Amino acid sequence: MELSRSKYLIDRRTGTVLRPDQLGADPGEPVEISDPLHEGRPRRDRSKPPEYPWMQKASKLLGLHGAIAVLHETQRKFTGRNVSDGKLIWENEFPKNRSLTRESALAGRDLYVLQSDGAVFGIDAETGVQRFEWTVPDVESMGFSQSFTQWGTYRADSEGLFLQSLNNGKSQLFLIPPDGKPRYSAGCDLSIMGAAYAGDLAVFSIYGEPGGLWAFNRVQGRIAWVHHLAHDRVDSFCYDGDKIYLFYGPNISCHEPLRGIVHWTAAVPAPNAFRDRKLSESETEHYYTRFENVAFHQKLIVVEFVELKHVSDSRYVR
C-alpha cells in the first residue's frame, strides 16, 4: 500500500482551492467549529458562571437557573446548589433499579434526563421535583424492526427537548415539551448522523447511497429539504454558525442551512504521488480517498486530503 497526504487551503467565501505555498502567510490560530458528524451531538454551552471556590471540585455543571447551579453529580444523581456558596438546595437521585443516565440537558427551568433504556425524565430545575416520565414507544408498531437501541442527537430549548432515537440504523425524531406530552413523532428510513442546529432546523448528514444532507424542522415536525450527493460517504460535516460544509471524496460543498442552497462546490486536485509507476498486465490499482484533519482558520478551511493506493496482482498478493 502507498499513502499520500496533501494539505489544501480553501477560501470559505468562494471555495477557491489553494496550496499552502500560494497563501504566503500563516493562516492564523484555529477557530472552534461544531463538527456534528464526529461529535455525534452538538457541543454543550461551555460558558462558565462566575468562578466560586466550591465549583473547583464540583461535578459536571449543566448550567444555571437563576441563582441555582444545576449539576449532574453521578450517573443517578442530580442536584441544585446555591451558585455563590454551593449549598445544597435540592437533590434528585434515581433508585438503583433504574437504568443509568446517559445524557442530560438543561433549558431554563427544565432539566431533561435521558436514560439508557429509552426513558426520559423531566425535572423542575428550581425545586428538583420530577414533572414527567416518558419512554420511547414500541417501534415495531411504527414499522421498525427493533426496539430502542441508543440515543442520537438532542437539543433542549424553550420549545422542549428535540430528540433522536436510533433503532437498527433508522431514526425516530420527537419533540418533548416541558409537560412531557410529545408534540410529534417522525420516522426516517435514511441513516442520518449528527445534527447542525440552524434556527428551527436540525440538519443531518446522510450516510448511505446516496449521501447528502437532510433538514428537519424540529418545531413543526416535518422535513424542510433534502440534498443528495453523487457519493455515498461523507468524511466530515462542519457548521460555522452561518454555512454548512460537506467533505466527501475529493469534493467540498458549502450549503446555506435554512433552504439547502449550494453556495459553491470545489474539488481538490488529485495528488501526483502515484502517477509515475507503471503497472504490469496482471496488476490492478485500487484507490481510496478521504478528508482528514479539517480545521477552520478565520476565512480559510485547512484540510488534509489522503489518498491510499493498493495494487493487487492476479499472480500473487503484494
C-alpha positions as CSV (number, residue, x, y, z in Angstrom):
1,M,0.0,0.0,0.0
2,E,1.1,3.6,-0.7
3,L,-0.1,6.6,1.2
4,S,-0.1,10.2,0.0
5,R,-1.1,13.3,2.1
6,S,-1.7,16.7,0.6
7,K,-2.7,19.8,2.6
8,Y,-5.0,22.4,1.0
9,L,-6.5,25.7,1.9
10,I,-10.0,26.6,0.8
11,D,-11.5,30.1,0.9
12,R,-14.7,29.7,2.9
13,R,-16.4,32.6,0.9
14,T,-15.7,31.4,-2.6
15,G,-14.5,27.8,-2.5
16,T,-11.2,28.7,-4.2
17,V,-8.7,25.9,-3.5
18,L,-5.1,27.0,-2.7
19,R,-1.9,25.2,-1.8
20,P,-0.1,26.4,1.4
21,D,2.7,27.9,-0.7
22,Q,0.2,30.0,-2.6
23,L,-1.0,31.7,0.6
24,G,2.2,33.5,1.5
25,A,1.2,33.8,5.2
26,D,0.3,31.8,8.2
27,P,-3.4,31.1,8.3
28,G,-3.6,32.0,12.0
29,E,-4.9,30.3,15.0
30,P,-7.7,27.6,14.5
31,V,-11.3,28.7,15.1
32,E,-13.5,26.3,17.0
33,I,-16.2,24.9,14.8
34,S,-19.0,22.5,15.5
35,D,-18.4,19.1,13.9
36,P,-21.7,17.2,14.4
37,L,-20.7,14.1,12.5
38,H,-17.7,13.4,14.6
39,E,-19.0,14.6,17.9
40,G,-22.3,12.9,17.5
41,R,-24.0,15.7,19.3
42,P,-23.8,19.5,19.4
43,R,-21.3,20.9,21.9
44,R,-22.6,22.0,25.2
45,D,-22.6,25.6,26.0
46,R,-19.1,26.0,27.5
47,S,-19.7,29.4,29.0
48,K,-19.0,29.3,32.7
49,P,-20.7,31.2,35.6
50,P,-18.5,33.3,37.9
51,E,-15.8,31.2,39.5
52,Y,-16.5,30.3,43.1
53,P,-14.2,28.1,45.1
54,W,-16.8,25.3,45.6
55,M,-17.1,24.9,41.8
56,Q,-13.4,23.8,41.5
57,K,-14.4,20.4,42.9
58,A,-17.9,20.2,41.6
59,S,-19.3,17.5,39.3
60,K,-20.4,18.3,35.8
61,L,-22.2,21.6,35.7
62,L,-25.1,21.6,33.3
63,G,-25.9,25.3,33.7
64,L,-27.6,27.9,35.7
65,H,-31.3,28.6,36.5
66,G,-31.2,32.0,38.2
67,A,-29.1,31.6,41.3
68,I,-29.2,27.8,41.2
69,A,-26.4,25.8,39.7
70,V,-27.7,22.5,38.3
71,L,-25.2,19.7,38.4
72,H,-25.0,16.1,37.1
73,E,-23.3,14.7,40.2
74,T,-23.3,10.9,39.3
75,Q,-25.0,8.7,36.8
76,R,-28.0,8.6,39.1
77,K,-28.0,11.9,41.0
78,F,-28.7,15.5,40.1
79,T,-28.5,18.5,42.4
80,G,-29.4,22.1,42.5
81,R,-26.9,24.3,44.6
82,N,-26.6,27.9,45.5
83,V,-24.4,29.4,42.9
84,S,-22.4,31.6,45.4
85,D,-21.6,29.0,48.1
86,G,-22.5,25.6,46.7
87,K,-25.1,25.0,49.5
88,L,-27.5,22.2,48.5
89,I,-31.0,23.4,47.6
90,W,-32.4,20.2,46.2
91,E,-31.3,16.6,45.3
92,N,-32.9,14.1,42.9
93,E,-31.4,10.6,42.9
94,F,-32.8,7.8,40.8
95,P,-33.2,4.4,42.5
96,K,-30.7,1.6,41.7
97,N,-33.3,-0.4,39.8
98,R,-33.4,2.3,37.2
99,S,-31.1,2.4,34.2
100,L,-28.1,4.7,34.2
101,T,-28.3,8.2,32.9
102,R,-26.6,8.6,29.5
103,E,-27.3,12.2,28.7
104,S,-28.9,15.3,30.2
105,A,-29.8,18.8,29.0
106,L,-30.9,22.0,30.8
107,A,-33.1,24.7,29.2
108,G,-34.2,27.4,31.6
109,R,-36.3,25.7,34.3
110,D,-36.5,22.4,32.5
111,L,-34.0,19.6,33.1
112,Y,-34.2,16.6,30.8
113,V,-32.6,13.3,31.8
114,L,-32.1,10.6,29.1
115,Q,-31.6,7.0,30.4
116,S,-30.0,4.1,28.6
117,D,-33.3,2.1,28.4
118,G,-35.1,4.8,26.3
119,A,-36.8,6.6,29.2
120,V,-36.8,10.4,29.5
121,F,-37.4,12.3,32.8
122,G,-38.4,15.9,33.2
123,I,-37.2,17.6,36.4
124,D,-38.0,21.1,37.7
125,A,-34.6,22.8,37.9
126,E,-35.9,25.2,40.6
127,T,-37.3,22.5,43.0
128,G,-35.8,19.2,41.9
129,V,-39.3,17.7,41.6
130,Q,-39.9,15.2,38.8
131,R,-42.5,16.5,36.3
132,F,-42.9,13.6,34.0
133,E,-41.5,10.2,32.8
134,W,-41.8,9.3,29.1
135,T,-40.4,6.2,27.2
136,V,-39.8,5.7,23.5
137,P,-42.8,3.8,22.2
138,D,-42.8,0.3,20.8
139,V,-41.1,1.0,17.5
140,E,-42.3,-2.3,15.9
141,S,-45.8,-0.8,15.8
142,M,-44.3,2.1,13.8
143,G,-42.7,0.0,11.2
144,F,-39.2,-0.5,12.7
145,S,-37.7,-3.9,13.1
146,Q,-36.1,-3.4,16.5
147,S,-36.8,-1.6,19.7
148,F,-34.8,1.3,21.1
149,T,-31.1,0.9,20.9
150,Q,-29.5,4.2,21.7
151,W,-29.9,8.0,21.7
152,G,-28.7,10.1,18.8
153,T,-28.6,13.9,18.8
154,Y,-30.7,16.1,21.1
155,R,-31.3,19.8,21.7
156,A,-33.2,21.4,24.6
157,D,-34.6,25.0,24.3
158,S,-37.8,26.8,25.1
159,E,-39.8,24.6,22.8
160,G,-38.8,21.5,24.7
161,L,-36.4,18.6,24.1
162,F,-35.8,17.6,20.4
163,L,-34.6,14.0,20.5
164,Q,-33.3,11.4,18.0
165,S,-33.8,7.7,18.9
166,L,-31.8,5.2,16.9
167,N,-33.2,1.8,16.0
168,N,-31.1,-0.5,13.9
169,G,-29.8,2.4,11.8
170,K,-33.2,4.1,11.4
171,S,-34.3,7.1,13.4
172,Q,-37.3,8.4,15.2
173,L,-37.5,12.1,16.0
174,F,-39.5,13.5,18.8
175,L,-40.2,16.9,20.4
176,I,-41.0,16.6,24.1
177,P,-42.4,19.8,25.6
178,P,-41.9,20.6,29.3
179,D,-45.2,18.8,30.1
180,G,-43.9,15.5,28.8
181,K,-46.5,15.0,26.1
182,P,-44.8,14.6,22.7
183,R,-45.8,17.1,20.1
184,Y,-45.0,14.7,17.3
185,S,-43.1,11.5,16.4
186,A,-41.5,11.2,12.9
187,G,-39.6,8.3,11.4
188,C,-36.7,8.4,8.9
189,D,-35.6,5.4,6.9
190,L,-32.3,7.1,6.0
191,S,-29.1,6.7,8.0
192,I,-28.8,10.2,9.4
193,M,-25.9,11.3,11.7
194,G,-25.0,14.3,13.7
195,A,-27.0,17.5,13.5
196,A,-26.3,21.1,12.9
197,Y,-28.9,23.4,14.5
198,A,-29.8,26.4,12.5
199,G,-32.9,28.3,13.7
200,D,-35.8,25.8,13.8
201,L,-33.9,23.3,11.7
202,A,-31.9,20.3,12.5
203,V,-29.7,19.5,9.5
204,F,-28.4,15.9,9.5
205,S,-25.7,14.3,7.3
206,I,-27.0,11.3,5.3
207,Y,-24.6,8.3,5.4
208,G,-25.5,5.8,2.6
209,E,-26.3,5.7,-1.1
210,P,-26.6,8.5,-1.9
211,G,-25.1,10.6,0.8
212,G,-26.1,14.2,1.4
213,L,-28.0,16.5,3.8
214,W,-31.4,16.0,5.4
215,A,-33.0,19.0,7.1
216,F,-35.9,18.6,9.6
217,N,-38.0,21.4,11.1
218,R,-37.9,20.4,14.7
219,V,-40.7,22.8,15.7
220,Q,-43.2,21.9,13.0
221,G,-42.2,18.2,12.9
222,R,-41.7,18.0,9.1
223,I,-38.9,17.6,6.5
224,A,-37.7,21.0,5.3
225,W,-35.4,20.0,2.5
226,V,-33.1,17.2,1.2
227,H,-29.9,17.5,-0.8
228,H,-28.4,14.3,-2.3
229,L,-24.8,13.9,-3.4
230,A,-23.4,11.6,-6.1
231,H,-21.3,10.0,-3.4
232,D,-22.1,7.5,-0.7
233,R,-19.7,8.7,2.0
234,V,-19.4,12.0,3.9
235,D,-15.9,12.2,5.5
236,S,-16.7,15.3,7.6
237,F,-19.6,17.7,8.2
238,C,-19.0,21.1,9.8
239,Y,-21.1,24.1,10.7
240,D,-19.6,27.6,11.4
241,G,-22.9,29.2,12.5
242,D,-23.5,30.5,9.0
243,K,-22.8,27.8,6.4
244,I,-22.6,24.0,6.4
245,Y,-19.6,22.4,4.8
246,L,-19.6,18.8,3.5
247,F,-16.4,16.9,2.7
248,Y,-16.7,13.8,0.5
249,G,-14.4,12.0,-2.0
250,P,-12.2,14.8,-3.4
251,N,-15.0,17.3,-3.1
252,I,-16.2,20.0,-0.8
253,S,-19.5,21.8,-0.9
254,C,-20.9,24.8,1.0
255,H,-24.6,25.0,1.8
256,E,-27.0,27.6,3.2
257,P,-28.7,25.7,6.1
258,L,-32.2,27.2,6.1
259,R,-33.0,26.4,2.4
260,G,-30.3,23.9,1.4
261,I,-28.9,26.2,-1.3
262,V,-25.5,25.2,-2.6
263,H,-23.2,28.3,-2.5
264,W,-20.2,26.7,-4.0
265,T,-18.6,23.3,-4.7
266,A,-14.9,22.6,-5.1
267,A,-12.6,19.6,-5.7
268,V,-9.0,19.3,-4.5
269,P,-6.5,18.3,-7.2
270,A,-5.6,14.6,-7.1
271,P,-2.1,14.1,-5.7
272,N,0.6,13.1,-8.2
273,A,2.4,10.7,-5.9
274,F,1.2,7.6,-7.7
275,R,1.4,8.6,-11.3
276,D,4.9,7.6,-12.1
277,R,4.8,3.8,-11.6
278,K,3.6,1.7,-14.5
279,L,1.6,-1.4,-13.9
280,S,2.1,-4.8,-15.4
281,E,-0.8,-6.6,-17.2
282,S,-1.6,-8.6,-14.1
283,E,-1.8,-5.7,-11.7
284,T,-4.9,-3.6,-10.8
285,E,-4.9,-0.3,-8.9
286,H,-7.5,0.4,-6.1
287,Y,-7.8,4.0,-4.8
288,Y,-9.3,5.1,-1.5
289,T,-9.6,8.8,-0.8
290,R,-10.8,10.8,2.3
291,F,-10.5,14.1,4.1
292,E,-8.8,14.2,7.5
293,N,-7.9,16.9,10.0
294,V,-10.4,19.6,8.9
295,A,-9.7,22.9,10.7
296,F,-11.1,26.4,10.3
297,H,-8.7,29.4,10.4
298,Q,-10.6,32.7,10.1
299,K,-11.7,32.9,6.4
300,L,-9.9,29.7,5.4
301,I,-10.5,25.9,5.7
302,V,-7.3,23.9,6.2
303,V,-7.7,20.3,5.3
304,E,-5.6,17.2,4.6
305,F,-6.6,15.1,1.6
306,V,-5.5,11.5,2.0
307,E,-5.1,9.1,-1.0
308,L,-4.4,5.4,-0.3
309,K,-3.4,3.2,-3.2
310,H,-3.4,-0.6,-3.1
311,V,-2.1,-2.7,-6.0
312,S,-3.4,-6.2,-6.4
313,D,-1.7,-8.7,-8.6
314,S,-3.6,-11.7,-10.1
315,R,-0.4,-13.9,-9.8
316,Y,0.3,-13.2,-6.2
317,V,-0.6,-10.9,-3.3
318,R,1.7,-7.9,-3.0
